[in-house]
Amino acid sequence: MYEAYTVLGQRGQITIPKEIRDKIKEKDRLLVKLKENNVTIQKVVSDKEINKLMIEGYKKLAKIDKEILDDFKHIDSESNNFLGDY
C-alpha cells in the first residue's frame, strides 16, 4: 500500500502522486467515493480487462494441469515397472 498527501486545488483538481500514477494509465476510469469524511479513489476494471485476466488465468491453470497429468503418467509408468518385477 502507498499513501501520500496531496492538496485540492482551486478548481477541484488533485495531483495523484507519481508512485500511484505509475500503476494506472491515461484514460483509465476512476471511481471517486465520499463516505462520511473519507474520500477514496478506485480504478474501475472493465469487463474486457476482467475477461482478459480470466483467459490468462485459465491458460496458466491448463498448463499446470497438463504438467500434473504428465507427472502422474510418469509415476504410473514407473510404479508399473517396479511392481512388474514382483
N, C-alpha and C positions, 0 to 999 in steps of 0.2 A: 504494500500500500504506500502511496505517496501523498503527502499533504504539503500545501504551500499557502501562503497568504497572497491575496490579490485585492485590488481596490475597484469598487464600482465607479465608473466614470460618469461625467455629466449627462451623457446620452444613454445611460443604462448599459454600457458595454463593460465587459471584464476581459482581462487578458488571461488566457489559460497558460499556466507555466509550461515551459518547453518540455520538461520531462513527461508531462501528460500529453501535450500536443503531439509528441513523437509516437504516441500509441494510437492516435486517431488520424484519419485522413481528411483532407479538404473535401467538403460536400457530405461528410458523414452526418447522419441525423442524430441530434442530441435531444433527450427529453429532460426538461428542467422542471423540478418539482419544488413546491413550497409546502412544508408541513410544520405547523407551529412556527418556530423561529429557524428551522433548518432548511437550507436550500441544497438540493442535490442535482447533479448533472449526470445523466446516464446515456451511454451510447445505445442507440436503437439498432438492433440487428435485424436485417431484412429476411424475409422468407427465403430469398435466393441465397443469402450467406449461410443461413441455417442448413438449407439443403446441401450446399457445397461441403460444409463441415461434416454433415452426416454421411455423405458419399465417401469422403476421405476416411472417416472412421470405419465405415463398413469395409472398405478396401483393406485397411490395416488389419481388421479382425479376420477377414477372409484369408489374408496371408498367414496370420498366426495359426488359424485353424488348419491350413494346409501343412504348415510346419509340424504341428502336433500330430496330424494324421500320418505324415511321413515318418515321424519318430516312432509312433505305435507300430507301423508296418515293419520297421527295422527291428523293434523289440520283439514283435510277434515272430518274425523270421528267426531271430537269434534264439528265442525260447524253444521254438520247434526243433531247431538244430541241436540244442542242448538236450531236450527231452528225447529226441530221437536216438541218442546214444544209450538210453536206458531201456 
